[in-house]
Structure formats: C-alpha cells, structure tokens
Amino acid sequence: MDVVHDFRPAGALWFITTTFVGGVGKDTKTITATLGAAPPACDPIALDKDAFAVGHSEGLKDGRVDGFADTYRQSYDDAFNKKKPGLTADECQDLALKTFQDAYGKGYETGFKEGQAKGGKVGEKEGQEDRQKGNTSRNVTIRLVQVTATPASGEADCAQGIRFTANLVGMGAGTIQYHWERASGKVPGTVEFSGGDNEVKTVTDQAAVPAGVTTATLTQKIVIDNGPSQGKTAQASANVTCKK
C-alpha cells in the first residue's frame, strides 16, 4: 500500500495525518491522530513509542470496522438473494477440499512455529546431556513409522495374544527411545541406528487378549520418546474371534 504522512505541530501538541491508498478495506483512508505533547527538542525514542501505540490502536480499530463491513455485505447478499437452494455433490466435495486445505495450511504454519520453539530447547538440552555424560547420540530422525497387527482380523489363538510389529525408517546414528501404549500401560524400549539415510528397524510387542472373551478388539500405539522425531506415533488395531 502507498502511505502519505504529514507531521505538524499545533500549539503544545503534535498531529499526524496519514493517507492509506489501496490498503485494507475498500476505501482510501485519511487518519488524523494526536501523538502527545511536543517537547522543546524531539525525543525520538519517546515519539516512536507514542506513534507506534497510536498507529497500532487506530489500525486495529479501522481494520475491525472494515473487516466487519466487508464480511457483512457478502453474507447479507448471499442470505438475501439465495442464489442457490443448495450445493451439488461435486460442489460440496470441492468446498470441503478447499476448506480442509486452507485450514491445514494455517494449522501447519502455527504448528511448525511451535515445533521449532520446542525442538530448539529440547535438542540443546539433550545434546548437552549426551556430550557431558558420553552417551550415544539421540540425534536420529524417524522418517516413517508403520504398525501392523498379526493377525489383524479373523480367527486367532487368543491364548497367544496379538503380535504388533512396528517398522521404523530412520536417518542418522544413535539410540531411539520409544514406548508401546497398551490398555494395561506403557512398555518402553530402545533401538539402535547405525547412520544410514533410510535404515529400517523392526520392533515388536505381544498384546494379551483378555481371558474368557470370544471376540476382541485391540489397539496398540508406538510413540517415539526422544530425538528430532519426539512425539511421532503410529498405531494399528486387531479385530479377532478367539478359536475354540
């Protein structure tokens, strides 16, 4: 946007007139605001602080007004005219897809910034601990985690339980700590990576089927507990009928 400024003293006060051309909203705006008492000699720090506070307040106020008006007009026209009695199946699908993509992008941007802030602190802490204690590196990135159940469905020997297998694709050398989440609690474990770009490691856990049941549904989740992929998860479920 183009901005035109005009500063001028008026007695003991300073005024600023700012014209926004092509800014937020539909109209060109001219804003006049009082910045405070003008000292005999300009204090740039105080004046800058005062100008920012007033400018931010005025911009926030006008932005809310313009945003309300713009959305109100569009919503009013849509409701009043009722151009469409409804959407077709294809239009519904397109609308859902666009909404999902927009929401995903906004959510991802926010989540990425939060992850950066947390990752920097945790990485520094774990790096210092490993250096001081002589531990094996935990700097292994888990690119992919997949979990499968055996058997996943059909008949099963419930006395033997259900076997859950996790394949972890990692990059880097070091030790990854993880845990399985069962209905009965957490089962921790570790796995070593030697340093390949797409090294695959397999870990398993045997889940017990409750005694006396004829059918069972079990879900098992694996969670990465350290390194750059801390918090990454995957899970699988088994729906079985116990053999007689």
C-alpha positions in Angstrom: 0.0 0.0 0.0 1.1 3.6 -0.5 1.2 5.8 2.6 1.4 9.6 2.7 2.3 11.3 6.0 2.0 14.9 7.3 3.5 15.9 10.7 2.7 19.3 12.1 2.8 21.0 15.5 -0.3 22.7 16.8 0.4 24.6 19.9 1.7 22.2 22.5 0.5 19.1 20.6 1.7 17.1 17.6 -0.7 15.8 15.0 -0.1 13.2 12.3 -2.2 12.8 9.1 -1.7 9.5 7.3 -3.4 8.6 4.0 -3.6 4.9 3.0 -4.0 4.2 -0.7 -5.2 0.7 -1.6 -5.0 -0.6 1.9 -7.2 -2.9 3.9 -10.8 -2.4 3.1 -12.5 -0.8 0.1 -11.8 2.9 0.6 -8.8 5.2 0.8 -8.4 6.4 4.3 -7.1 9.6 5.8 -6.4 9.3 9.6 -5.6 12.2 11.9 -4.3 11.3 15.4 -2.8 13.2 18.3 0.6 11.9 19.3 1.0 13.8 22.5 2.8 16.8 23.8 5.6 18.1 21.7 8.8 18.6 23.7 11.1 21.6 23.0 13.5 19.1 21.4 12.2 15.9 19.8 12.9 12.7 21.8 12.9 10.1 19.0 12.5 7.1 21.4 9.5 8.6 23.2 8.0 9.8 19.9 8.5 6.5 18.2 6.8 4.6 21.1 3.9 7.0 21.1 3.5 6.9 17.4 3.5 3.1 17.3 0.9 2.8 20.1 -1.4 5.3 18.5 -0.9 3.8 15.0 -1.5 0.3 16.2 -4.6 1.3 18.0 -6.1 3.2 15.1 -5.2 0.4 12.6 -6.8 -2.2 14.8 -9.9 -0.2 15.2 -10.3 0.6 11.4 -9.4 -3.0 10.4 -12.2 -4.4 12.6 -14.6 -1.9 11.1 -13.6 -2.7 7.5 -13.5 -6.4 8.1 -16.9 -6.5 9.7 -18.4 -4.4 6.8 -16.8 -6.4 4.1 -18.0 -9.8 5.5 -21.4 -8.4 6.4 -22.1 -7.3 2.9 -21.1 -10.6 1.4 -23.0 -12.6 3.9 -26.1 -10.4 3.6 -26.2 -10.7 -0.2 -25.8 -14.5 0.0 -28.6 -14.8 2.5 -30.9 -12.2 0.9 -30.6 -13.4 -2.7 -30.4 -17.1 -2.0 -28.8 -17.7 -5.4 -28.6 -21.4 -4.8 -31.1 -23.6 -3.0 -28.2 -26.0 -2.2 -24.9 -27.4 -3.4 -24.4 -30.3 -5.7 -22.4 -33.3 -4.5 -19.4 -32.1 -6.6 -19.7 -28.6 -5.2 -19.8 -30.0 -1.7 -16.7 -32.0 -2.3 -14.9 -29.0 -3.7 -15.9 -26.9 -0.8 -14.8 -29.4 1.7 -11.5 -29.9 0.0 -10.8 -26.2 -0.2 -11.8 -25.6 3.4 -9.6 -28.5 4.5 -6.6 -27.3 2.5 -6.9 -23.7 3.9 -7.3 -24.9 7.5 -4.4 -27.4 7.1 -2.1 -24.7 5.8 -2.9 -22.3 8.7 -2.6 -25.1 11.2 0.6 -26.4 9.8 2.2 -22.9 9.9 1.2 -22.4 13.5 2.3 -25.9 14.5 5.6 -25.6 12.7 6.5 -22.5 14.6 5.5 -24.1 17.9 7.5 -27.2 17.0 10.6 -25.1 16.1 10.4 -23.3 19.5 10.1 -26.6 21.4 12.6 -28.5 19.2 15.4 -26.0 19.8 15.1 -26.2 23.5 14.9 -30.0 23.7 17.7 -30.5 21.2 20.0 -28.2 23.0 19.2 -29.9 26.4 19.7 -33.5 25.1 22.8 -32.6 23.1 24.5 -31.1 26.3 23.5 -34.1 28.3 24.9 -36.6 25.9 28.1 -34.7 25.5 28.7 -34.3 29.2 27.8 -37.9 30.1 29.4 -39.5 27.0 26.1 -41.0 25.9 25.3 -42.3 22.4 23.8 -39.7 20.2 20.0 -39.4 20.2 20.0 -37.2 17.0 18.2 -39.8 14.8 15.3 -38.6 12.7 12.5 -41.2 12.3 11.1 -40.5 8.8 8.4 -43.1 8.8 6.6 -45.4 11.4 4.2 -48.1 10.4 2.5 -50.6 12.7 0.8 -53.8 11.8 -1.1 -56.4 13.8 -0.8 -60.2 13.4 -3.5 -61.4 12.9 -5.4 -58.2 12.1 -8.7 -60.0 11.7 -10.4 -63.4 11.6 -9.7 -66.2 14.0 -6.8 -66.0 16.4 -5.3 -68.1 19.2 -6.3 -65.7 21.9 -4.1 -67.5 24.4 -1.1 -66.4 22.4 -2.2 -62.8 22.1 -1.8 -60.4 19.2 1.6 -59.5 17.9 2.1 -55.9 16.9 5.1 -55.0 14.7 6.5 -51.5 14.1 8.8 -50.7 11.2 10.9 -47.5 11.8 12.7 -45.8 9.0 15.5 -43.6 10.4 18.2 -41.3 9.3 21.3 -40.8 11.5 23.3 -42.7 14.1 22.3 -43.2 17.7 19.7 -44.6 20.1 16.0 -44.0 19.8 13.8 -44.5 22.9 10.2 -45.4 22.3 7.3 -47.0 24.2 4.2 -49.0 23.3 0.9 -47.8 24.7 -1.3 -50.7 25.8 -4.6 -50.7 27.6 -2.6 -52.1 30.6 0.0 -49.3 30.5 3.3 -48.3 28.7 6.0 -50.7 27.7 9.4 -48.8 27.0 12.2 -49.9 24.6 15.2 -48.7 22.7 16.5 -49.3 19.2 19.9 -48.5 17.7 20.5 -46.9 14.3 23.9 -47.0 12.6 23.7 -44.0 10.3 22.1 -44.9 7.0 19.7 -42.5 5.2 16.8 -44.9 5.2 17.7 -47.6 7.7 14.8 -49.8 8.7 14.5 -51.2 12.2 11.7 -53.5 13.4 10.4 -53.8 17.0 7.5 -55.9 18.3 5.2 -56.2 21.2 2.8 -59.0 22.2 -0.6 -57.8 23.4 -2.6 -60.1 25.7 -6.3 -60.8 24.9 -8.5 -60.7 28.0 -9.3 -64.1 29.3 -12.7 -65.5 28.7 -13.7 -63.4 25.7 -14.9 -64.8 22.4 -14.2 -61.7 20.3 -11.6 -59.0 20.9 -10.6 -55.6 19.5 -7.1 -54.5 20.5 -5.3 -51.3 19.5 -1.6 -50.7 20.0 0.3 -47.5 19.6 4.1 -46.8 19.4 5.4 -43.4 20.4 8.9 -42.0 19.8 10.3 -40.5 23.0 13.5 -38.7 22.1 15.4 -37.1 19.2 14.1 -34.8 16.5 11.1 -37.1 15.9 10.0 -37.0 19.6 6.2 -37.5 19.8 5.8 -39.2 16.4 3.3 -42.0 16.6 1.7 -44.8 14.7 -0.9 -47.4 15.6 -2.8 -50.5 14.4 -5.9 -52.4 15.5 -6.8 -56.1 15.5 -10.4 -57.4 15.4 -10.4 -61.1 16.0 -12.6 -64.0 17.0 -11.0 -66.4 19.5 -10.5 -70.0 18.4 -12.4 -72.6 20.4 
